[in-house]
Amino acid sequence: MATAAPVSGEAPELEKRLEEVKLESNTTEAPPPTQNTREASREKSFAATLREKQDGVLKTPIVDPVETAIPSALTELTPEQQEKYEALLVTVKSWKDIPSTKGKEGPVTEDEIMWLTKECLLRYLRATKWVTAEAAKRLLGTLTWRREYGVGELTGDYISPENETGKQIILGFDIQARPCLYLNPGRQNTEPSPKQVQHLVFMIERVINLMVPGQETMALLIHHKSSKTKSHAGPGLSQGKEVLSILQTHYPERLGRALIINIPWVVTVFYKLITPFIDPLTRQKLVFNEDMRKHVPPQQLWNEFYGDLDFEYDHEAYWPALMKLCEEKHKEQHERWVKGGKHYGESENYIKGGNTPSIGSMVAEVTEEKTAPATLPEPVAGTPEASTTVA
């Protein structure tokens, strides 16, 4: 990976803002919020938390993208790709049990069937260059990993201490309606540990909850603003490799764009060290030191990332609102999947409330057409058939 390029002289406003950020790095940062009122905050109603502002400052997630933000049009499958998809779907449907070497083996669950959407299978096919057997192997491997890692067992209460300073924030959508996940390394509040990796996995799952119909990728926004306390170390090479392995193996085709700014030399060295472990397609999605307003509508871009959105991270307001929003989204999506017939290969567009019909409704329509009684043509006047009467 090339060393990050300096900010272009054609973007004086961004350059000015970057200079301001450098000056800010010498100021004193307020202590992180405490957990004393977490349980009380969780009891607030969802409507109240979404409206909760102080002096016009937003403190809760954004529910919808701007009207002009539209996902890219989907590319139609070729006949060969459709055939490979259908072959993979047959294989997936044949799985009765999920293997495990850690005591997690057992029958396929409803949640796992719901996870095996049409788009999910296609993501793994694209990631394996349309080799059906390899896609099936990786899908089964991910199902095993999700069980053994406990993805569905990670809770907001368990992860909450990791995010008290707002080092990861889901806020707004980019110009293609991708949910934005902000990573703020300078707000690190814990030492490197497996829980830090669990934190990232948990937040990616929440980003997926918030994806709108027709969108299956996310935008990462990373601001390497210097830590003012320097009390916690950043991730080492080992943890960086672990995170990359999880993202590339178990969340293929989920990264739409990664926007990275204000990179110090030590982080540039880190990126160079992990570059050999980043697949070429992912490297193409990394954008360094560009004006983020080109990629995210200014009204939904956090002002700390040079947007117009006045947002302040208040853990006691933000965290319960995010958890409530994601829980409601997941519940709605599960109910639609159940209503559609609990099918393997269901459309994510349908599950998320889009205009694609469910598999169940399409099957019912085809069945109805096949079983409908044949309609005889009306006899023409003056023919023997028309003059025949029944006694």
WOKADA-V418133 format. One record per residue. RES is the residue in three letters. PHI is phi in radians with two decimals (* if undefined). PSI is psi in radians with two decimals (NA if undefined). OMEGA is omega in radians with two decimals (none if undefined). Layout:
res = (RES,RES)
phi = (PHI,PHI)
psi = (PSI,PSI)
omega = (OMEGA,OMEGA)
This chain:
res = (MET,ALA,THR,ALA,ALA,PRO,VAL,SER,GLY,GLU,ALA,PRO,GLU,LEU,GLU,LYS,ARG,LEU,GLU,GLU,VAL,LYS,LEU,GLU,SER,ASN,THR,THR,GLU,ALA,PRO,PRO,PRO,THR,GLN,ASN,THR,ARG,GLU,ALA,SER,ARG,GLU,LYS,SER,PHE,ALA,ALA,THR,LEU,ARG,GLU,LYS,GLN,ASP,GLY,VAL,LEU,LYS,THR,PRO,ILE,VAL,ASP,PRO,VAL,GLU,THR,ALA,ILE,PRO,SER,ALA,LEU,THR,GLU,LEU,THR,PRO,GLU,GLN,GLN,GLU,LYS,TYR,GLU,ALA,LEU,LEU,VAL,THR,VAL,LYS,SER,TRP,LYS,ASP,ILE,PRO,SER,THR,LYS,GLY,LYS,GLU,GLY,PRO,VAL,THR,GLU,ASP,GLU,ILE,MET,TRP,LEU,THR,LYS,GLU,CYS,LEU,LEU,ARG,TYR,LEU,ARG,ALA,THR,LYS,TRP,VAL,THR,ALA,GLU,ALA,ALA,LYS,ARG,LEU,LEU,GLY,THR,LEU,THR,TRP,ARG,ARG,GLU,TYR,GLY,VAL,GLY,GLU,LEU,THR,GLY,ASP,TYR,ILE,SER,PRO,GLU,ASN,GLU,THR,GLY,LYS,GLN,ILE,ILE,LEU,GLY,PHE,ASP,ILE,GLN,ALA,ARG,PRO,CYS,LEU,TYR,LEU,ASN,PRO,GLY,ARG,GLN,ASN,THR,GLU,PRO,SER,PRO,LYS,GLN,VAL,GLN,HIS,LEU,VAL,PHE,MET,ILE,GLU,ARG,VAL,ILE,ASN,LEU,MET,VAL,PRO,GLY,GLN,GLU,THR,MET,ALA,LEU,LEU,ILE,HIS,HIS,LYS,SER,SER,LYS,THR,LYS,SER,HIS,ALA,GLY,PRO,GLY,LEU,SER,GLN,GLY,LYS,GLU,VAL,LEU,SER,ILE,LEU,GLN,THR,HIS,TYR,PRO,GLU,ARG,LEU,GLY,ARG,ALA,LEU,ILE,ILE,ASN,ILE,PRO,TRP,VAL,VAL,THR,VAL,PHE,TYR,LYS,LEU,ILE,THR,PRO,PHE,ILE,ASP,PRO,LEU,THR,ARG,GLN,LYS,LEU,VAL,PHE,ASN,GLU,ASP,MET,ARG,LYS,HIS,VAL,PRO,PRO,GLN,GLN,LEU,TRP,ASN,GLU,PHE,TYR,GLY,ASP,LEU,ASP,PHE,GLU,TYR,ASP,HIS,GLU,ALA,TYR,TRP,PRO,ALA,LEU,MET,LYS,LEU,CYS,GLU,GLU,LYS,HIS,LYS,GLU,GLN,HIS,GLU,ARG,TRP,VAL,LYS,GLY,GLY,LYS,HIS,TYR,GLY,GLU,SER,GLU,ASN,TYR,ILE,LYS,GLY,GLY,ASN,THR,PRO,SER,ILE,GLY,SER,MET,VAL,ALA,GLU,VAL,THR,GLU,GLU,LYS,THR,ALA,PRO,ALA,THR,LEU,PRO,GLU,PRO,VAL,ALA,GLY,THR,PRO,GLU,ALA,SER,THR,THR,VAL,ALA)
phi = (*,-1.26,-1.07,-1.02,-1.37,-1.16,-1.12,-1.10,-1.19,-1.43,-2.17,-1.06,-1.14,-1.16,-1.08,-1.09,-1.17,-1.11,-1.10,-1.11,-1.12,-1.07,-1.16,-1.14,-1.16,-1.62,-1.47,-1.63,-1.61,-1.15,-1.11,-1.15,-1.13,-1.66,-1.74,-0.99,-1.93,-1.03,-1.13,-1.14,-1.11,-1.11,-1.44,-1.14,-1.23,-1.09,-1.06,-1.17,-1.20,-1.18,-1.60,-1.23,-2.39,-2.37,0.95,1.35,-1.62,-1.30,-2.25,-2.30,-1.15,-1.70,-1.41,-2.24,-1.27,-1.17,-1.08,-1.44,-1.45,-2.28,-1.06,-1.10,-1.13,-1.31,-1.54,-1.19,-1.27,-1.32,-0.95,-1.17,-1.15,-1.07,-1.12,-1.18,-1.06,-1.11,-1.16,-1.15,-1.08,-1.07,-1.09,-1.06,-1.14,-1.41,-1.30,-1.73,-2.30,-1.79,-1.32,-2.82,-1.79,-2.12,1.33,-1.85,-1.19,2.82,-1.04,-1.09,-1.68,-1.06,-1.06,-1.24,-1.13,-1.10,-1.17,-1.42,-1.37,-1.04,-1.14,-1.07,-1.07,-1.17,-1.06,-1.24,-1.14,-1.11,-1.16,-1.87,0.98,1.14,-1.64,-1.02,-1.09,-1.20,-1.09,-1.11,-1.07,-1.23,-1.07,-1.13,-1.10,-1.20,-1.05,-1.11,-1.06,-1.06,-1.21,-1.21,-1.34,1.36,-0.96,-1.30,-1.73,-1.25,-1.99,-1.07,-1.14,-1.19,-1.41,-0.78,-1.01,-1.19,-1.93,-1.08,-1.67,1.35,-1.31,-2.34,-2.38,-1.67,-2.67,1.30,-2.42,-1.46,-1.21,-1.94,1.14,-1.40,-1.09,-1.73,-1.92,-1.51,-1.96,-2.11,-1.00,-1.19,-1.75,-0.99,-2.20,-2.40,-1.40,-0.93,-2.85,-1.00,-1.18,-1.11,-1.22,-1.03,-1.02,-1.13,-1.05,-1.05,-1.22,-1.10,-1.09,-1.22,-1.03,-1.09,-0.96,-1.60,-1.13,-1.44,-0.95,1.56,-2.09,-2.23,-2.19,-2.14,-1.95,-1.73,-2.10,-2.11,-2.06,-1.50,-1.21,-1.06,-1.23,-1.54,-1.74,0.99,-1.54,-2.26,-1.29,-1.37,-1.17,-1.46,-1.06,-1.07,-1.19,-1.07,-1.15,-1.11,-1.09,-1.05,-1.07,-1.12,-1.13,-1.34,-1.52,-1.94,-2.30,-1.14,1.09,-1.73,-1.56,-1.58,-2.78,-2.12,-1.84,-2.21,-2.32,1.00,-1.54,-1.29,-1.08,-1.15,-1.29,-1.04,-1.08,-1.07,-1.05,-1.12,-1.18,-1.61,-0.92,-1.06,-1.68,-1.70,-1.20,-0.98,-1.12,-1.19,-1.02,-1.15,-1.61,-1.51,-2.12,-1.90,0.94,-1.74,-1.16,-1.15,-1.18,-1.29,-1.96,-2.25,-0.92,-0.90,-1.24,-2.00,-1.73,-0.95,-1.14,-1.23,-1.91,1.32,-1.73,-1.77,-1.40,-1.47,-2.14,-2.23,-1.39,-2.09,-0.99,-1.22,-1.67,-1.25,-1.08,-1.11,-1.17,-1.12,-1.08,-1.13,-1.05,-1.20,-1.09,-1.18,-1.06,-1.11,-1.09,-1.06,-1.18,-1.14,-1.10,-1.17,-1.11,-1.11,-1.07,-1.33,1.96,1.03,-1.56,-1.11,1.22,-1.16,-1.33,-1.14,-1.05,-1.14,-1.00,-1.56,1.64,-1.39,-1.64,-1.30,-1.21,-1.30,-1.05,-1.02,-1.21,-1.21,-1.11,-1.10,-1.15,-1.15,-1.09,-1.11,-1.14,-1.26,-1.65,-1.15,-1.13,-1.16,-1.73,-1.32,-1.18,-1.15,-1.15,-1.46,-0.99,1.62,-1.57,-1.02,-1.13,-1.26,-1.57,-1.31,-2.12,-1.71,-1.24)
psi = (2.37,2.65,2.50,2.31,2.59,2.82,2.35,2.55,-0.21,-0.02,1.16,-0.58,-0.76,-0.70,-0.72,-0.74,-0.65,-0.67,-0.68,-0.65,-0.70,-0.70,-0.64,-0.41,-0.25,-0.04,2.97,2.33,2.44,2.62,2.66,2.68,2.72,3.09,0.09,-0.58,0.29,-0.84,-0.68,-0.72,-0.62,-0.39,-0.19,2.61,2.66,-0.75,-0.69,-0.75,-0.59,-0.46,-0.09,1.96,2.78,2.10,0.66,0.11,2.18,2.41,0.14,2.92,2.82,2.27,-0.72,2.66,2.92,2.77,-0.52,-0.15,2.00,2.30,2.65,2.58,2.46,2.53,2.26,2.53,2.52,2.84,-0.68,-0.73,-0.70,-0.70,-0.72,-0.69,-0.82,-0.62,-0.72,-0.69,-0.71,-0.75,-0.82,-0.72,-0.37,-0.21,2.08,-0.54,2.64,2.16,2.76,2.53,0.10,0.48,0.29,0.16,2.72,3.08,2.65,2.35,2.91,-0.72,-0.64,-0.65,-0.73,-0.61,-0.52,1.11,2.97,-0.81,-0.61,-0.85,-0.69,-0.62,-0.76,-0.57,-0.77,-0.71,-0.42,0.33,0.67,0.55,1.83,-0.79,-0.70,-0.68,-0.73,-0.74,-0.76,-0.65,-0.82,-0.65,-0.67,-0.70,-0.73,-0.80,-0.76,-0.65,-0.87,-0.61,-0.40,0.67,-0.80,-0.16,-0.13,2.21,2.82,-0.68,-0.68,-0.73,-0.42,-0.85,-0.51,-0.42,0.27,-0.48,-0.02,0.66,-0.29,2.24,2.25,2.03,2.01,-3.04,2.63,-3.00,-0.22,0.40,0.43,2.34,2.46,2.20,1.94,2.28,2.17,1.44,-0.52,-0.20,0.30,2.30,0.05,2.81,2.70,2.27,2.88,-0.49,-0.51,-0.67,-0.70,-0.66,-0.83,-0.75,-0.76,-0.76,-0.63,-0.71,-0.64,-0.66,-0.75,-0.67,-0.65,-0.03,2.37,2.86,2.32,-0.08,2.25,0.23,2.88,2.87,2.23,2.29,2.04,2.15,1.91,0.95,2.32,2.46,2.37,-0.28,-0.57,0.47,-0.23,2.34,2.64,3.07,2.46,3.09,-0.68,-0.81,-0.64,-0.73,-0.66,-0.79,-0.79,-0.73,-0.76,-0.81,-0.78,-0.53,-0.72,-0.12,0.90,2.53,0.40,-0.32,2.08,-0.76,2.46,2.04,2.09,2.22,2.85,0.92,2.03,2.86,-0.62,-0.61,-0.60,-0.72,-0.74,-0.79,-0.68,-0.64,-0.63,-0.14,-0.73,-0.34,-0.03,2.21,2.66,-0.67,-0.67,-0.71,-0.60,-0.35,-0.04,2.20,2.16,2.29,0.70,2.77,2.00,-0.33,-0.28,-0.36,-0.40,2.29,2.24,-0.62,-0.25,0.14,2.13,2.38,-0.36,-0.28,0.39,0.46,-2.96,-0.07,2.03,1.67,2.43,2.25,1.96,1.84,-0.68,-0.37,-0.78,-0.85,-0.88,-0.56,-0.73,-0.78,-0.75,-0.78,-0.81,-0.66,-0.75,-0.71,-0.81,-0.71,-0.80,-0.74,-0.69,-0.71,-0.68,-0.69,-0.74,-0.79,-0.58,-0.13,0.12,0.81,2.53,2.58,0.39,2.68,2.27,-0.57,-0.77,-0.84,-0.65,0.14,0.29,-3.00,0.09,2.29,2.70,2.81,-0.71,-0.76,-0.62,-0.68,-0.75,-0.68,-0.75,-0.73,-0.72,-0.70,-0.66,-0.56,-0.12,2.36,2.50,2.40,2.08,2.53,2.58,2.36,2.54,2.37,2.40,-0.11,2.82,-0.61,-0.64,-0.50,-0.12,2.30,2.75,2.23,NA)
omega = (-3.13,3.06,-3.08,-3.14,3.08,3.13,-3.08,3.07,3.13,3.14,-3.07,-3.12,3.13,3.14,3.12,-3.12,3.10,3.08,3.11,3.13,3.12,3.11,-3.13,-3.05,3.12,-3.14,-3.13,-3.12,3.11,3.12,-3.12,3.12,-3.14,-3.11,-2.97,-3.05,-3.07,-3.09,3.12,3.14,-3.11,-3.10,3.14,3.12,-3.11,-3.12,-3.12,-3.10,3.12,-3.14,-2.98,3.09,3.06,-3.11,3.10,-3.13,3.12,3.14,-3.07,-3.10,3.04,-3.00,-3.01,3.03,3.06,-3.05,-3.10,3.14,-3.06,3.09,3.09,3.12,3.14,3.08,-3.14,3.12,3.00,3.09,3.14,3.12,3.10,3.13,3.13,3.09,-3.11,3.10,3.12,3.13,3.10,3.13,-3.12,3.14,-3.11,-3.12,3.10,-3.12,3.07,-3.11,3.09,3.05,-3.09,3.08,-3.11,-3.12,3.12,-3.11,3.06,-3.12,3.09,-3.14,3.13,3.08,3.11,3.13,-3.10,-3.14,3.07,-3.11,3.10,3.12,3.13,3.10,-3.13,3.06,3.12,-3.11,-3.14,3.12,3.02,3.01,-2.98,-3.11,3.13,3.10,3.12,3.13,-3.12,3.09,3.14,3.09,3.11,3.08,3.08,-3.14,-3.11,3.09,-3.05,3.11,-3.13,-3.11,-3.11,-3.12,3.08,-3.08,3.09,3.14,-3.13,-3.08,-3.01,-3.11,3.14,-3.02,-3.05,3.14,-3.14,-3.14,2.98,-3.08,3.01,-3.00,3.04,-3.06,3.13,-3.03,3.07,3.06,3.02,3.02,-3.11,3.04,3.13,3.04,-3.07,-3.08,3.14,3.12,-3.12,-3.08,-3.14,3.10,3.10,-3.10,3.06,-3.11,3.07,3.11,3.07,3.12,-3.14,3.12,3.14,-3.11,3.08,3.10,3.11,3.07,3.13,3.07,-3.00,3.12,-3.11,3.09,3.12,3.14,-3.14,3.12,-3.13,3.04,3.04,3.08,-3.04,-3.13,-3.11,3.04,-3.05,3.04,-3.11,-3.13,-3.12,-3.07,-3.11,-3.12,3.05,-3.13,3.08,-3.13,-3.12,3.13,3.10,3.10,3.13,3.13,3.12,3.14,3.14,-3.09,-3.07,-3.09,-2.98,3.05,-3.11,3.06,3.13,3.14,3.09,-3.11,3.02,-3.11,-3.00,-3.10,3.02,-3.04,3.05,-3.04,-3.10,3.11,3.07,3.09,3.14,3.12,3.12,-3.13,-3.08,-3.12,3.14,-3.10,3.14,-3.12,-3.05,-3.13,3.11,-3.14,3.14,-3.09,3.14,-3.13,-3.06,2.97,2.99,3.06,-3.07,3.13,3.05,-3.02,-3.12,3.10,-3.07,-3.10,3.08,3.12,-3.11,-3.09,3.06,3.07,3.03,3.03,-3.12,-3.07,3.12,-3.09,3.08,-3.13,3.04,-3.00,-3.08,3.07,-3.02,-2.96,3.12,3.11,3.11,-3.13,-3.13,-3.14,-3.11,3.10,-3.14,3.10,-3.11,3.13,3.13,-3.11,3.12,3.13,3.11,3.13,3.10,3.14,-3.13,3.08,3.09,-3.05,2.84,3.05,3.10,-3.14,3.06,3.10,3.09,-3.09,-3.08,3.04,3.11,-3.05,3.07,3.12,3.11,3.07,-3.13,-3.12,3.12,3.09,-3.14,-3.13,3.13,3.13,-3.14,3.13,-3.10,-3.07,-3.13,3.13,3.14,3.14,3.14,3.12,3.11,3.12,-3.13,-3.13,3.10,3.11,3.11,-3.12,-3.09,-3.08,-3.13,3.10,3.12,-3.11,none)
